[in-house]
Amino acid sequence: VDAALGDALIAARPYAGASIARVRDLLPDLSRDEKTRLVDQVVRRFALYVLDLPASEAAHHARAWGLFDHSLDAALLAIERLAQAGRLSPTGDPVKDRRLAPRYRYAAFLCGLLHDVGKICDIVVRASEASEEWNALDEPLAAYATRHGLAGVFGKRLQ
């Protein structure tokens, strides 16, 4: 499973590109290369793991791609709220807080994106009655789906 598939998965989501661009804008202290590595690649890898899973069985985002959409929304909200707060002063030392601010913003993004990631260890995914269950600790869901010839919700066979 490669980066191209992760990019295709993200491109298939209606607002993902705009959300990722907004996150990048809210991390002004990172270089273009750092944003690629620390935002784009992280979201791409996340997409490969959660694929088309729902965020819940019956509540919020209880639909295909719900976990991805909800997590990206939470990541953007977390970093936007931090940006709106203007100044964060956890240490009480303005110089130290200003120096650490980029790390706090990036941490807010990661915490938002990964706040529900444990759900992938609780869900049962099986390609067929005879196949083994997907184990999130062994491989991304996209790799499992590819091995078993499963089609993605976005309408293309995963390859």
N, C-alpha and C positions, 0 to 999 in steps of 0.2 A: 504494500500500500504506500503510495508516494504522495508527494506534495501536490501534484497535479490533481489528484482525486480530492484532496482537502480543499483546494481552490475551487473545484467544480461544485463541491457540496455547498460551500459558502456562496458561490455565485447563484445557486439555485434558491437561496433564501431571499425573499423580497427586500428586506431592509438591512441585511447583514453588512453589505458594503458601506452603506452610509453610516451605520453604527460604528464600524471599525474605523472609518475615516474620522469620525467625531472623537473617538477615543484617542487616536493619534494626535489630533489637534489639541486635546487636553493634556498632552504630555510634551509640552514645548521644550523641555530641557533635554530630551533624548534626540540623538542624531537620527537621520533617515535610516541608517543601517541598524541602529538600536531599536527603532520602531518596527522595522521588518522582523528582527529577531525576537524581540520581547513582546510584541503585540500580534503581528500577522502570523508568525509561526506558532505561537501559543494557541491562538484561536483556530488555526488550521488543524493542529493536533487535537484540540478539544473536539472539533467537528468529527474527526475520524473515530473518536471514542463514543460520542453520544449519538451520532448519525441521526436517525429519525425517531428516537425514543421520545415518549411523552414526558412532561415534567411531573405529572401525577396521574393517578388512575381516574379520578373523577373531579378534581378541583381545577386549579389554574393550569392553563396550557396542557390540558388533557387531550392532546392530539399529536399526530406525527410532527416531529421536529420541535415539539413543545419544550423539551429540555434545552436544546440549543438556543432557541429564541428567548426563552425566559432567562437563561444564564447570561446571554449577551446583553439583554435589557438591564439586568441587575448590575452587570459590570459597568455599563454606560451610566446608569443612575448613580452608582457609588462614586465614580470619578467626577461626575457633574456636581453632585452634592458637595464634594470636597472642594471643587473649584469655586462653587457659589459661596462657600463659607469664607472664602478669601484668605484667611490666615489660620493656620493650625499651629497650636502652641503646646504640644505635649511635654516638652522638656522645660518650658519656662524661660529658655535662653533664646532670644530672637535670632541671634547669629546662627546658632546650631539648628534651630527650627527651619530657617531659610535654606541652610545647606542640605537639610534632610527632606525638604518639601518634595523634590522629584521622586524620592523613594516612597514617601507616603502616598503620592498620587498613583504610582505604579502598583503599590500594595493594595490600594482601594480597587483598582481594576481587577487584579488577580482574585481578591476576596469575593468580589461580585461575581466574576465568571465561574469560580469554583465552589461557590457556597452550597450547591446541591450535588456536587460531583459524586458523593458517596452513594447516591441512588443507583449508579450503574452497577454497584456490587450487590444490590438487592433485587434487581430485575432478572427474570428468567427469559433468556432468548435461546431458542432452539430452532435450527433450520428444518428439522423433521423429527418425527417421533424416534427414529433410529439414530439420530446424530447426537453428538455431545452438546452440552449447554455451552454457551459463550461464557468465557471467564475473562472479566475485565482486567484482571491482573496479568493475564497472559498475552493479550493482544487487543488492538483496537477493534471495535465492533465492525468497522469497515473491512478489516482483514478477515474476520470471521465470515462476514457476508460474502466477500469475494471468494473465499475458499469453498463456500457452499453454493455458489451460483445464485445468490439471492438478488433480487432487483431492489433498487432503492426507491423510495417514495417519489423522488424527483423524476422518475420515469425512465431512467437509463439503467442498464445493467452495470453493476459495479465492476470495474476492471482496473 
